[in-house]
C-alpha cells in the first residue's frame, strides 16, 4: 500500500481517538496497513463481539475517557503525534435522549479537550475532527446540506455535533488560523461530516444493521421502527478514504484545506430504512423483518442528505462503492463471521482499494 496517499502515513505518528469503536477500528486498521505508528485513546468496547477485539491490532491502546482533560493531554503529550483523527463520541441519537448530559460532555467538551491538548503539543501538524451529517439544522430539505449551511440539531446528539463543529471553528479561528500558518503556529485543523456508515463489525445499539444482526442471533424478526427514514448510506471505507486524503493534504501543509468537508454518497444512495433492510436480506437471507412504525417515539430526522460537491471538486474525492456494493459487502462480512467466525476486514479493504485503483482515484496514485 506504499503508493496510497503518496505514502505520507508510512512511519507517521498518528493519534486516533475512538479507536475501539466501529468506525475508529476500521480507520486504525487502515492506518496500520499504511505503515503508521498508531496510538489510540478510547473507552473499552461496549459489546461482545466487537470489531476492535476481533482485529487484534498492533497499536498502543490507551483506555481513557475523552472527558478527562488531563488524561487526554497526557496521552497526546506522550505519543507526540504528527496528525490526530478525533472520532471519540457518544454516537447514538436515541441514547442522547436518555443521557443528554453525557452526550454533550463527551461530544462537545471531549472535542474541546482534544483541541486544547493538540494546541499544547508541538509535534501536531494536522488535526481532523470527525462530527456528523446531523450537525446541520435539519429542515427536511430534498437537497443536500452544504458546508456553509447553519449548524443546529433537534435532539441532544445532533445539537452536540453542531456544537462540536462550532468549537472546532473557534479553535481554528483563534489558535490555528490558516492565514497564520507557519507564522504563529504550525497546525492545520479541519472537520469532516459523513452520512450513515455501515459495514462489517458494528454491533452498536439502535442502529439498523446491528439490529438485523441481533435479530439473526436471537432467531426473531427484525423490527423496523422508522421504515421511511431516509439517509445517505455508505460503506465505512468511503468516508475514511476522504479523511485520509484530507489528512494527507494537511500534512503537506496545504492550508486551503483547513476547513469543513462533507463526505457522502451519491443522491441515489439515499434510501429509506425499509429498502436498506430489503437489500441486505437479498444477500443474507437469515432473518425476517416487520414494519412496525411507532406513533410515539423520540424525534429523528425523516430526510437528510449531504452535498459533497466541495470534496469532489477541490479534494478530487469520490465514493468508491455505491449502495448496492455496500449492502452486498456488509451482508457478506456478517454472513462469513456467523458461518465460520472469520473476519473479512482485510479482504474488504483490499477489494475497496482495487476498486478505487480501477476508477483511477487520486489517492491511489503517487
N, C-alpha and C positions, 0 to 999 in steps of 0.2 A: 504493500500500500504506500510505498515511498513516493509515488507520483501524485497522491491525493493532497489537495490543499497546498500545493507547492512544497510538500514535505515540511511545512512550518511547525507541525506539532512534535516532530521527532526530537526527543530529548528535552522538550519544554516542560517546565514545572507548571502543572495545572492544578488549580484548586476548584473542587466541584462540590457545591452544597446539594443536599438531597440525593446523594449518590445511592442510597439504599432503596429509593422509590422506583416505580416502574420506568418513568422517562429517564431519571437520573442513572439507573443501572444500564440502560441501553447506551447512554452517552458515555458513561465510564468505560464500557466495553469497547466502543468505537475508538475512544481516545487511546486506550491501551494498545489497540491494534495499529494505531498510527505512530506508536512509539513514544507516547507522552509518559512523563513521570507524574502520576496522578495521586493526589491526596483528596479524600472525600470527608465531608462533615455532614452528619445527619443523625436521625433517630434510628433505633433498631427497627427492622421491618415489622409491620403490624400483622402480617398474615403468614400462614404456613400452609402451602409452599409460598415462596416469593422469588421473583426473578433474580434479585441480588444474590441470595444464598445459592441458588442453582448454578450461577455463573462461576463461583469461586474465583473472584477477581484478584489478581496480584497487585493490590494497591494499598496504600496506608489509609485505614479506615478509622476516623475519629467519631465516636458515638457521643454527640453532644447536641444540645438544643440550640437552635439558631436564636432563640430569645435570650440566651445567656451571652451578653456582650463580651465579658472577659474571656469566656471560652472561645468565642469566635476570633477575638483579637489574638489570643494565644496560638490558636491553630494556624491562622494565616501568617502570623509572625514567625512561627517555627518552620513552616513549609516554604516560605519565601517564593510564592508563585509568581510567574510572569503573566499568566492570564487566569481569570476567575469566571466560572459559569455558576450563576446562582439559580438553583431550582428548588431549594428547600421551601416548603409551603404547606399550609392546610389546603388541600386541593379540591375539596368537595362542597358543592353548593348546599346540598341537604344537611350535611353536618354543620354548616355555618349557621343554620337556624337554631341548632341545638347548642352550639358552642361559639357564639358570636365574639366573645372577648378573646378566646384562644385564637380564633381566626384572624382578628385584627392584630393581635400581638405578634402572631407568627408571620403573617404576610406583610404587615406594614413595618413594625419595629424590627422584625427579623431582617428585612431588607435594609433598613437604616443601619442596623448593626454591621451587616456585611459591607455596606458602602463606607462606613466610618473606619472599619478595620482596613479596608483597601486604601483609604486615604492616608492611613498612618503606616503603610508598608511600602517601602521604597522600591521593592522589586516589581510591583504590579504595573504592567504596561497596558493591560486591556481588561475590561470588565463587561460581561454580558449578563444582564438581568432578565430572567425569563418570567413573564407575568401570564397573561391570558387574553384571549379574544373577548372575554367577558368584562374587561376593564372599561369598555366603551359604554356610554349612556345609550342603552338599547331602546330604540324607537320602533322596533319590529319592521324596519325598512326591508324592501325586497332587494336592495342593492347592498354591496359590502361596505363596511366601515373602513375609512382611510386613517392613516396615522395621525392626521391633524384634526380628526373629529374629537368632540369633548369626551373626557373621562366621566364615568358615572357608576351605576350599579344599583339595582333594586335590592338584591339580597346581600347579606353580610360578606359572602365570598366575593361577589362581583365588585362591591364597593371597596373591599380591601385591596383588590388588584388595581382598581383605579387609583387608590391612594398610593400604592407602591410605585405606580408609574409617575405620579406627581413627585414623590420623594426622590426618585431617580433623576427626574428632570431638574429638581432643585440642586442635587449634588453635582450634576453636570454643569449647571449654570454657575454655581457658587465656587466649586473647587476643581472641576475638571473641564472648564470651558474649552471647546476646541480651538478658539482663537488664541488661547494662551498656551496651547500645547507646545512643548519644547522651550517655553519661557519660564512659566511659574510652576508647571507640573509636567509629568511625562506619562500620563494615564489617559486612555480614551475609553469612554463609557457609552454603552448602547443598551437599549431594551428591546425585547422581542415578544411578539404576541402570536400565538398559534391557535388553531381551532381544536376540535375534539380529536385527540390522537388515540389510535388503537394499535394493537399488535400483540404478539405473544408475551406472556409473563405478567399480565395485570390481573391481580385478584382483589382490587380495592372494592370497598363497599359503594353501593349506589352508583354504579357505572354499568352501562349497557352490556358490554362484552363480559365483564366479570359476573354479571347477573346470569348470563347464559351459562357460563362455566359452573356456577353454583347450582343451577338447575340440573345440569348434567350429573354433577356429583351426587345430588340428592335424589335423582330419578323422578323429578316432578316437573310440571310445565313451568316455563319462564313467563312471568307476569310483566307485560309492557304497560307501565303506568301512564305514560305520556306518548302515545303512538304517533301523534302528528308533530311532535317537537322536531324541528329541522335544524341540523347542524352541519358545519363543514367537516366531513370525515377525512382523515388522512392517516397513513401509516406513520408510526412514531419516527421512522428514519427520515421522512421528508422534512419536518421542521428541524431535526437535528442537523441535517446537511446544511440548512440555512444558518443555524447558529455557528457551525464550524466555519462556514465560508465567511460569515461576518467577523468571527474571531480572527480569521486569517488577515482580513483587511485591517483590522485594528492593530494587530501585531506588526503589520507592515508600516504602521504609522500614518495611515490614510485617514486623516481627521474628519473628512467629509462623511464618513460612515458612522460617526459617533452621534447617533440619533435613534429614533424609534423605528421598528420594522415589523411588518406583518408577514407571516409565513403560513399560507393556507392553500387549500386545493382549488381546482377549477370550480366554477359555478355549478356545473353539472354533478359535482361530487358532494353537494349539499343535499342531504336526503333526510326524510323523516325516519324516526326510530324504528317504526314497524317495517319499513323497507330494508333497513340495515339488518334486522334480525332475519328477515326472509332470505336475504342474500347469503348471510353466514350459514343458515341452515342448508342452503343448496350445496355447501361444501362439507358440512359436518352434520349429518342427519342423526344426531344423538339426543335430540331434545324436541319437545313440543312447546308451543307458546300460546299465550292467551292475551288478547287485547282487553285490558281492564282499566280504562281511564277512571281516575277518581275525581269526584266533584270537588272535594276539599283536600287540598294538598299544598305544600309550600310553593310559592310562586317560582316558576322557572321560565326563562325566555322561550317563546314559541318559535322565533325565527332569528337566526344570527348568521351573518356572512362576513367574510373579510375581503377587502380589496387589496390584492397583492401586487398591483402594477408597479409600485415603487421598487420592491425587491426584484421583480422581473426585469425592470428597465435599468436600474442603477447597479444592483449587485450581480445581475445576469443569472439569478437563481431561478430554477424551475423545479416543480414537483416531478418525481420520477415515476411513482406508481399511482395510477388512477384508483378510484374507489373499488372497481371490480378486482383488481390485483390485490388491493389492500385487504378486502374481505377474504379473498382466497388464501393469502399468506397467513392472516390471523387465524383462520379456521384450521389450517394445516398445522400451525405451531401447536395449538392446544390438542388437536387430534393425535398428533405424534406423541405429545407428552403423556396424555392419558392412556394411550395404547401401549407405549413402550418406555415411558419415563425418560424419553430422550429430548434434549433441549436443542431446538433448531436455530438458535440465535445466530451462530456463525454462518450457517447456510443462508439464512435470510439476508444477513449483511453482505455476504459475497454476491448473492443474486441481485441485490439492490445496486451495488457498486457496478456490476456488469451492465445492468440496465442503464445506469447513468452514463457509463462509457459509450454504450451503443447510441445514446442520444447526444453524445459529444458535449456534455455539460462542462462548464468552465473549471469546476473544482476537480475534475478528473484529469486535467492536463497540466503539464509543468508550466 
